[in-house]
Amino acid sequence: MDSASQGVAPRTPAVEGLTEVEEEGLRAELAKVEEEIVTLRQVLAAKERHCGELKRRLGLSPLGELKQNLSRSWHDVQVSTAYKKTQETLSQAGQKTSAALSTMGSAISRKLGDMRNSATFKSFEDRVGTIKSKVVGSRENGSDNLPSSPGSGDQPLPDHAPF
């Protein structure tokens, strides 16, 4: 094989500081290394083909390998310090949020209870009860009609809503 077919550059004037003998020795070494690289590429390709054949015979698919790699990677993430710190921080934030929402829910419940015991709500509740009894009472008497006017009940309805 000649140096041109191996990818070795044609002879050029000696590099400064090198004698012609040294340059020829370096060029010969370069040709030898390039030849070894070609050989190693061929060996690697053969090994990859053999590896693929062994995997095929063992029933190992690329999808199975991908699943295994993802599983291994997820495990590595879970045992990492950054993941553990993030998980701990989010857990604490969740606990604090839960406590805050619980406190807020209790306060709302207490306020609704206070509102239900207020005179305004009692008055509203009484009026709803009166209207309900009139509607249910009229249905029990065989009539599905509502009273003819909203003000015809026992108590007049207020001009404005209490809320």
Residue pairs with C-beta under 8 A, 6 or more apart in sequence:
1 35
3 9
3 10
3 27
3 31
4 10
6 31
6 34
6 35
7 34
8 27
8 30
8 31
8 34
11 27
14 20
14 23
15 23
18 26
55 61
55 65
77 83
115 121
120 162
120 163
121 162
123 162
124 162
126 155
127 155
127 157
130 153
130 154
130 155
131 153
134 146
134 147
134 153
135 146
138 144
138 145
138 146
138 147
147 153
150 157
151 157
